[in-house]
Amino acid sequence: MPTHAERRVVPYTPQQVFDMVADVERYPEFLPWCVAARIRQRPQPNMFVADLVIGYKVFRERFTSQVTLTRPDRVDVKYYEGPFRYLNNHWQLEPYGDGGCVIDFYVDFEFHSRFLQKVIKTLFNEAVQRMVGAFEKRAVALYGPGKLHPHAPADTVAPSKG
């Protein structure tokens, strides 16, 4: 039952962050442990079903989710099938200052396998920090370093449950 909730101010517009998050097929290029991604179908213009393959050492698991895009401020992920008992995930994006945004990120999941659940409990905080860092580096690569107003609020991270 690992859960991670975080609000973070970044020097990118909601549209820029939205486009980066919605570009699921590019995740294997920068996201740790994501070894493959594909869009399986697009039942509506603002929705797609995607398969992601996650790999860590000898483990490799595919999972399928429905992604709903509410441009420019929200991405919701609804879990369909794979190694999880459940997966809840969203990105909420709010404009901030001159060209920045506040990201409200939430992920909560549980594996079917007790073994995988035990493994993720020990690695969860490190894994989330690496993934958040990967998205930050991707934003810099796509849009440049950006600058925040000097009075931007500090990042807020809710405690992770493991």
Contact map, one row per residue, 1 for C-alpha under 8 A:
111000000000000000000000000000000000000000000000000000000000000000000000000000000000000000000000000000000001110000001000000000000000000000000000000000000000000011
111100000000000000000000000000000000000000000000000000000000000000000000000000000000000000000000000000000001110000000001100100000000000000000000000000000000000111
111110000000000000000000000000000000000000000000000000000000000000000000000000000000000000000000000000000111100000000000000000000000000000000000000000000000000111
011111000000000000000000000000000000000000000000000000000000000000000000000000000000000000000000000000001111000000000000000000010000000000000000000000000000111110
001111100000000000000000000000000000000000000000000000000000000000000000000000000000000000000000000000011110000000000000000000000000000000000000000000000000111100
000111110000000000000000000000000000000000000000000000000000000000000000000000000000000000000000000000111100000000000000000000000000000000000000000000000011110000
000011111000000000000000000000000000000000000000000000000000000000000000000000000000000000000000000001111000000000000000000000000000000000000000000000000011100000
000001111100000000000000000000000000000000000000000000000000000000000000000000000000000000000000000001110000000000000000000000000000000000000000000000000111000000
000000111110000000000000000000000000000000000000000000000000000000000000000000000000000000000001000111100000000000000000000000000000000000000000000000011110000000
000000011111000000000000000000000000000000000000000000000000000000000000000000000000000000000000000111100000000000000000000000000000000000000000000100000000000000
000000001111100000000000000000000000000000000000000000000000000000000000000000000000000000000000001110000000000000000000000000000000000000000000111100000000000000
000000000111110110000000000000000000000000000000000000000000000000000000000000000000000000000000001110000000000000000000000000000000000000100010010000000000000000
000000000011111110000000000000000000000000000000000000000000000000000000000000000000000000000010001110000000000000000000000000000000000000000000000000000000000000
000000000001111111000000000000000000000000000000000000000000000000000001100000000000000000001110000111000000000000000000000000000000000000000000000000000000000000
000000000000111111100000000000000000000000000000000000000000000000000011100000000000000000000000000000000000000000000000000000000000000000000000000000000000000000
000000000001111111110000000000000000000000000000000000000000000000000000000000000000000000000000000000000000000000000000000000000000000000000010000000000000000000
000000000001111111111000000000000000000000000000000000000000000000000000000000000000000000001000000000000000000000000000000000000000000000100000000000000000000000
000000000000011111111100000000000000000000000000000000000000000000000011111000000000000000001000000000000000000000000000000000000000000000000000000000000000000000
000000000000001111111110000000000000000000000000000000000000000000000000000000000000000000000000000000000000000000000000000000000000000000000000000000000000000000
000000000000000111111110000000000000000000000000000000000000000000000000000000000000000000000000000000000000000000000000000000000000000000100000000000000000000000
000000000000000011111111000000000000000000000000000000000000000000000000001000000000000000000000000000000000000000000000000000000000000000000000000000000000000000
000000000000000001111111000000000000000000000000000000000000000000001000001000000000000000000000000000000000000000000000000000000000000000000000000000000000000000
000000000000000000111111111000000000000000000000000000000000000000000000000000000000000000000000000000000000000000000000000000000000000000000000000000000000000000
000000000000000000001111111000000000111000000000010000000000000000000000000000000000000000000000000000000000000000000000000000000000000000000000000000000000000000
000000000000000000000011111100000001111000000000000000000000000000000000000000000000000000000000000000000000000000000000000000000000000000000000000000000000000000
000000000000000000000011111111000000100000000000000000000000000000000000000000000000000000000000000000000000000000000000000000000000000000000000000000000000000000
000000000000000000000011111111100101100000000000000000000000000000000000000000000000000000000000000000000000000000000000000000000000000000000000000000000000000000
000000000000000000000000111111111111100000000000000000000000000000000000000000000000000000000000000000000000000000000000000000000000000000000000000000000000000000
000000000000000000000000011111100000000000000000000000000000000000000000000000000000000000000000000000000000000000000000000000000000000000000000000000000000000000
000000000000000000000000011111110000000000000000000000000000000000000000000000000000000000000000000000000000000000000000000000000000011001000000000000000000000000
000000000000000000000000001111111100000000000000000000000000000000000000000000000000000000000000000000000000000000000000000000000010011000000000000000000000000000
000000000000000000000000000101111100000000000000000000000000000000000000000000000000000000000000000000000000000000000000000000000110010000000000000000000000000000
000000000000000000000000000100111110000000000000000001110000000000000000000000000000000000000000000000000000000000000000000000000000000000000000000000000000000000
000000000000000000000000001100111111100000000000000111100000000000000000000000000000000000000000000000000000000000000000000000000000000000000000000000000000000000
000000000000000000000000000100001111100000000000000111100000000000000000000000000000000000000000000000000000000000000000000000000000000000000000000000000000000000
000000000000000000000000101100000111110000000000000111000000000000000000000000000000000000000000000000000000000000000000000000000000000000000000000000000000000000
000000000000000000000001111100000111111000000000011110000000000000000000000000000000000000000000000000000000000000000000000000000000000000000000000000000000000000
000000000000000000000001100000000001111100000000011100000000000000000000000000000000000000000000000000000000000000000000000000000000000000000000000000000000000000
000000000000000000000001100000000000111111000001111000000000000000000000000000000000000000000000000000000000000000000000000000000000000000000000000000000000000000
000000000000000000000000000000000000011111000001111000000000000000000000000000000000000000000000000000000000000000000000000000000000000000000000000000000000000000
000000000000000000000000000000000000001111100001110000000000000000000000000000000000000000000000000000000000000000000000000000000000000000000000000000000000000000
000000000000000000000000000000000000001111111011100000000000000000000000000000000000000000000000000000000000000000000000000000000000000000000000000000000000000000
000000000000000000000000000000000000000011111011100000000000000000000000000000000000000000000000000000000000000000000000000000000000000000000000000000000000000000
000000000000000000000000000000000000000001111111000000000000000000000000000000000000000000000000000000000000000000000000000000000000000000000000000000000000000000
000000000000000000000000000000000000000001111111000000000000000000000000000000000000000000000000000000000000000000000000000000000000000000000000000000000000000000
000000000000000000000000000000000000000000011111000000000000000000011100000000000000000000000000000000000000000000000000000000000000000000000000000000000000000000
000000000000000000000000000000000000000001111111100000000000000001111000000000000000000000000000000000000000000000000000000000000000000000000000000000000000000000
000000000000000000000000000000000000001111111111110000000000000001110000000000000000000000000000000000000000000000000000000000000000000000000000000000000000000000
000000000000000000000000000000000000001111100011111000000000000111100000000000000000000000000000000000000000000000000000000000000000000000000000000000000000000000
000000000000000000000001000000000000111110000001111100000000000111100000000000000000000000000000000000000000000000000000000000000000000000000000000000000000000000
000000000000000000000000000000000000111100000000111110000000011110000000000000000000000000000000000000000000000000000000000000000000000000000000000000000000000000
000000000000000000000000000000000111110000000000011111000000011100000000000000000000000000000000000000000000000000000000000000000000000000000000000000000000000000
000000000000000000000000000000000111100000000000001111100001111000000000000000000000000000000000000000000000000000000000000000000000000000000000000000000000000000
000000000000000000000000000000001111000000000000000111110001110000000000000000000000000000000000000000000000000000000000000000000000000000000000000000000000000000
000000000000000000000000000000001110000000000000000011111111100000000000000000000000000000000000000000000000000000000000000000000000000000000000000000000000000000
000000000000000000000000000000001000000000000000000001111111000000000000000000000000000000000000000000000000000000000000000000000000000000000000000000000000000000
000000000000000000000000000000000000000000000000000000111110000000000000000000000000000000000000000000000000000000000000000000000000000000000000000000000000000000
000000000000000000000000000000000000000000000000000000111111000000000000000000000000000000000000000000000000000000000000000000000000000000000000000000000000000000
000000000000000000000000000000000000000000000000000000111111100000000000000000000000000000000000000000000000000000000000000000000000000000000000000000000000000000
000000000000000000000000000000000000000000000000000011110111110000000000000000000000000000000000000000000000000000000000000000000000000000000000000000000000000000
000000000000000000000000000000000000000000000000000011100011111000000000000000000110000000000000000000000000000000000000000000000000000000000000000000000000000000
000000000000000000000000000000000000000000000000001111000001111100000000000000000110000000000000000000000000000000000000000000000000000000000000000000000000000000
000000000000000000000000000000000000000000000000001110000000111110000000000000111111000000000000000000000000000000000000000000000000000000000000000000000000000000
000000000000000000000000000000000000000000000000111100000000011111000000000000111100000000000000000000000000000000000000000000000000000000000000000000000000000000
000000000000000000000000000000000000000000000000111000000000001111100000000011111000000000000000000000000000000000000000000000000000000000000000000000000000000000
000000000000000000000000000000000000000000000011110000000000000111110000000011110000000000000000000000000000000000000000000000000000000000000000000000000000000000
000000000000000000000000000000000000000000000011110000000000000011111000001111000000000000000000000000000000000000000000000000000000000000000000000000000000000000
000000000000000000000000000000000000000000000111000000000000000001111100001110000000000000000000000000000000000000000000000000000000000000000000000000000000000000
000000000000000000000100000000000000000000000110000000000000000000111110011100000000000000000000000000000000000000000000000000000000000000000000000000000000000000
000000000000000000000000000000000000000000000100000000000000000000011111111000000000000000000000000000000000000000000000000000000000000000000000000000000000000000
000000000000001001000000000000000000000000000000000000000000000000001111110000000000000000000000000000000000000000000000000000000000000000000000000000000000000000
000000000000011001000000000000000000000000000000000000000000000000000111110000000000000000001000000000000000000000000000000000000000000000000000000000000000000000
000000000000011001000000000000000000000000000000000000000000000000000111111000000000000000111100000000000000000000000000000000000000000000000000000000000000000000
000000000000000001000000000000000000000000000000000000000000000000001111111100000000000001111000000000000000000000000000000000000000000000000000000000000000000000
000000000000000001001100000000000000000000000000000000000000000000111100111110000000000001110000000000000000000000000000000000000000000000000000000000000000000000
000000000000000000000000000000000000000000000000000000000000000000111000011111000000000011100000000000000000000000000000000000000000000000000000000000000000000000
000000000000000000000000000000000000000000000000000000000000000011110000001111100000000111000000000000000000000000000000000000000000000000000000000000000000000000
000000000000000000000000000000000000000000000000000000000000000011100000000111110000001110000000000000000000000000000000000000000000000000000000000000000000000000
000000000000000000000000000000000000000000000000000000000000001111000000000011111000011100000000000000000000000000000000000000000000000000000000000000000000000000
000000000000000000000000000000000000000000000000000000000000001111000000000001111100000000000000000000000000000000000000000000000000000000000000000000000000000000
000000000000000000000000000000000000000000000000000000000000001110000000000000111111000000000000000000000000000000000000000000000000000000000000000000000000000000
000000000000000000000000000000000000000000000000000000000000111100000000000000011111000000000000000000000000000000000000000000000000000000000000000000000000000000
000000000000000000000000000000000000000000000000000000000000111000000000000000001111100000000000000000000000001110000000000000000000000000000000000000000000000000
000000000000000000000000000000000000000000000000000000000000001000000000000000001111111000000000000000000000111110000000000000000000000000000000000000000000000000
000000000000000000000000000000000000000000000000000000000000000000000000000000000011111000000000000000000000111100000000000000000000000000000000000000000000000000
000000000000000000000000000000000000000000000000000000000000000000000000000000100001111100000000000000000001111000000000000000000000000000000000000000000000000000
000000000000000000000000000000000000000000000000000000000000000000000000000001100001111110000000000000000011110000000000000000000000000000000000000000000000000000
000000000000000000000000000000000000000000000000000000000000000000000000000011100000011111000000000000000111100000000000000000000000000000000000000000000000000000
000000000000000000000000000000000000000000000000000000000000000000000000000111000000001111100000000000001111000000000000000000000000000000000000000000000000000000
000000000000000000000000000000000000000000000000000000000000000000000000011110000000000111110000000000011110000000000000000000000000000000000000000000000000000000
000000000000000000000000000000000000000000000000000000000000000000000000111100000000000011111000000000111100000000000000000000000000000000000000000000000000000000
000000000000000000000000000000000000000000000000000000000000000000000000111000000000000001111100000000111000000000000000000000000000000000000000000000000000000000
000000000000010011000000000000000000000000000000000000000000000000000001110000000000000000111110000011110000000000000000000000000000000000000000000000000000000000
000000000000010000000000000000000000000000000000000000000000000000000000100000000000000000011111000011100000000000000000000000000000000000000000000000000000000000
000000000000110000000000000000000000000000000000000000000000000000000000000000000000000000001111101111000000000000000000000000000000000000000000000000000000000000
000000001000000000000000000000000000000000000000000000000000000000000000000000000000000000000111111111000000000000000000000000000000000000000000000000000000000000
000000000000000000000000000000000000000000000000000000000000000000000000000000000000000000000011111110000000000000000000000000000000000000000000000010000000000000
000000000000000000000000000000000000000000000000000000000000000000000000000000000000000000000001111100000000000000000000000000000000000000000000000010000000000000
000000000011100000000000000000000000000000000000000000000000000000000000000000000000000000000011111110000000000000000000000000000000000000000000000000000000000000
000000001111110000000000000000000000000000000000000000000000000000000000000000000000000000000011111111000000000000000000000000000000000000000000000100000000000000
000000001111110000000000000000000000000000000000000000000000000000000000000000000000000000001111101111100000000000000000000000000000000000000000000000000000000000
000000111100010000000000000000000000000000000000000000000000000000000000000000000000000000001111000111110000000000000000000000000000000000000000000000000000000000
000001111100000000000000000000000000000000000000000000000000000000000000000000000000000000111100000011111000000000000000000000000000000000000000000000000000000000
000011110000000000000000000000000000000000000000000000000000000000000000000000000000000001111000000001111100000000000000000000000000000000000000000000000000000000
000111100000000000000000000000000000000000000000000000000000000000000000000000000000000011110000000000111110000000000000000000000000000000000000000000000000000000
001111000000000000000000000000000000000000000000000000000000000000000000000000000000000111100000000000011111000000000000000000000000000000000000000000000000000000
001110000000000000000000000000000000000000000000000000000000000000000000000000000000001111000000000000001111100000000000000000000000000000000000000000000000000000
111100000000000000000000000000000000000000000000000000000000000000000000000000000000011110000000000000000111110000000000000000000000000000000000000000000000000000
111000000000000000000000000000000000000000000000000000000000000000000000000000000001111100000000000000000011111000000000000000000000000000000000000000000000000000
110000000000000000000000000000000000000000000000000000000000000000000000000000000001111000000000000000000001111100001000000000000000000000000000000000000000000000
000000000000000000000000000000000000000000000000000000000000000000000000000000000011110000000000000000000000111111011000000000000000000000000000000000000000000000
000000000000000000000000000000000000000000000000000000000000000000000000000000000011100000000000000000000000011111011000000000000000000000000000000000000000000000
000000000000000000000000000000000000000000000000000000000000000000000000000000000011000000000000000000000000001111111000000000000000000000000000000000000000000000
000000000000000000000000000000000000000000000000000000000000000000000000000000000000000000000000000000000000001111111100000000000000000000000000000000000000000000
000000000000000000000000000000000000000000000000000000000000000000000000000000000000000000000000000000000000000011111110000000000000000000000000000000000000000000
000000000000000000000000000000000000000000000000000000000000000000000000000000000000000000000000000000000000001111111111000000000000000000000000000000000000000000
100000000000000000000000000000000000000000000000000000000000000000000000000000000000000000000000000000000000011111111111100000000000000000000000000000000000000000
000000000000000000000000000000000000000000000000000000000000000000000000000000000000000000000000000000000000000001111111110000000000000000000000000000000000000000
000000000000000000000000000000000000000000000000000000000000000000000000000000000000000000000000000000000000000000111111111000000000000000000000000000000000000000
010000000000000000000000000000000000000000000000000000000000000000000000000000000000000000000000000000000000000000011111111100000000000000000000000000000000000000
010000000000000000000000000000000000000000000000000000000000000000000000000000000000000000000000000000000000000000001111111100000000000000000000000000000000000001
000000000000000000000000000000000000000000000000000000000000000000000000000000000000000000000000000000000000000000000111111110000000000000000000000000000000000001
000000000000000000000000000000000000000000000000000000000000000000000000000000000000000000000000000000000000000000000011111111100000000000000000000000000000000000
010000000000000000000000000000000000000000000000000000000000000000000000000000000000000000000000000000000000000000000001111111110000000000000000000000000000000001
000000000000000000000000000000000000000000000000000000000000000000000000000000000000000000000000000000000000000000000000011111111000000000000000000000000000000100
000000000000000000000000000000000000000000000000000000000000000000000000000000000000000000000000000000000000000000000000001111111100000000000000000000000000000000
000000000000000000000000000000000000000000000000000000000000000000000000000000000000000000000000000000000000000000000000001111111110000000000000000000000000000000
000100000000000000000000000000000000000000000000000000000000000000000000000000000000000000000000000000000000000000000000000111111111000000000000000000000000000000
000000000000000000000000000000000000000000000000000000000000000000000000000000000000000000000000000000000000000000000000000011111111100000000000000000000000000000
000000000000000000000000000000010000000000000000000000000000000000000000000000000000000000000000000000000000000000000000000001111111110000000000000000000000000000
000000000000000000000000000000110000000000000000000000000000000000000000000000000000000000000000000000000000000000000000000000111111111000000000000000000000000000
000000000000000000000000000000000000000000000000000000000000000000000000000000000000000000000000000000000000000000000000000000011111111100000000000000000000000000
000000000000000000000000000000000000000000000000000000000000000000000000000000000000000000000000000000000000000000000000000000001111111110000000000000000000000000
000000000000000000000000000001110000000000000000000000000000000000000000000000000000000000000000000000000000000000000000000000000111111111000000000000000000000000
000000000000000000000000000001100000000000000000000000000000000000000000000000000000000000000000000000000000000000000000000000000011111111100000000000000000000000
000000000000000000000000000000000000000000000000000000000000000000000000000000000000000000000000000000000000000000000000000000000001111111110000000000000000000000
000000000000000000000000000000000000000000000000000000000000000000000000000000000000000000000000000000000000000000000000000000000000111111111000000000000000000000
000000000000000000000000000001000000000000000000000000000000000000000000000000000000000000000000000000000000000000000000000000000000011111111100000000000000000000
000000000001000010010000000000000000000000000000000000000000000000000000000000000000000000000000000000000000000000000000000000000000001111111111100000000000000000
000000000000000000000000000000000000000000000000000000000000000000000000000000000000000000000000000000000000000000000000000000000000000111111111110000000000000000
000000000000000000000000000000000000000000000000000000000000000000000000000000000000000000000000000000000000000000000000000000000000000011111111100000000000000000
000000000000000000000000000000000000000000000000000000000000000000000000000000000000000000000000000000000000000000000000000000000000000001111111000000000000000000
000000000001000100000000000000000000000000000000000000000000000000000000000000000000000000000000000000000000000000000000000000000000000000111111110000000000000000
000000000000000000000000000000000000000000000000000000000000000000000000000000000000000000000000000000000000000000000000000000000000000000111111110000000000000000
000000000010000000000000000000000000000000000000000000000000000000000000000000000000000000000000000000000000000000000000000000000000000000111011111000000000000000
000000000011000000000000000000000000000000000000000000000000000000000000000000000000000000000000000000000000000000000000000000000000000000010011111100000000000000
000000000010000000000000000000000000000000000000000000000000000000000000000000000000000000000000000000000000000000000000000000000000000000000000111110000000000000
000000000110000000000000000000000000000000000000000000000000000000000000000000000000000000000000000100000000000000000000000000000000000000000000011111010000000000
000000000000000000000000000000000000000000000000000000000000000000000000000000000000000000000000110000000000000000000000000000000000000000000000001111110000000000
000000000000000000000000000000000000000000000000000000000000000000000000000000000000000000000000000000000000000000000000000000000000000000000000000111110000000000
000000000000000000000000000000000000000000000000000000000000000000000000000000000000000000000000000000000000000000000000000000000000000000000000000011111000000000
000000001000000000000000000000000000000000000000000000000000000000000000000000000000000000000000000000000000000000000000000000000000000000000000000111111100000000
000000001000000000000000000000000000000000000000000000000000000000000000000000000000000000000000000000000000000000000000000000000000000000000000000000111110000000
000000011000000000000000000000000000000000000000000000000000000000000000000000000000000000000000000000000000000000000000000000000000000000000000000000011111000000
000001111000000000000000000000000000000000000000000000000000000000000000000000000000000000000000000000000000000000000000000000000000000000000000000000001111100000
000001110000000000000000000000000000000000000000000000000000000000000000000000000000000000000000000000000000000000000000000000000000000000000000000000000111110000
000111100000000000000000000000000000000000000000000000000000000000000000000000000000000000000000000000000000000000000000000000000000000000000000000000000011111000
000111000000000000000000000000000000000000000000000000000000000000000000000000000000000000000000000000000000000000000000000000000000000000000000000000000001111100
000110000000000000000000000000000000000000000000000000000000000000000000000000000000000000000000000000000000000000000000000000000000000000000000000000000000111110
011110000000000000000000000000000000000000000000000000000000000000000000000000000000000000000000000000000000000000000000000010000000000000000000000000000000011111
111100000000000000000000000000000000000000000000000000000000000000000000000000000000000000000000000000000000000000000000000000000000000000000000000000000000001111
111000000000000000000000000000000000000000000000000000000000000000000000000000000000000000000000000000000000000000000000110100000000000000000000000000000000000111
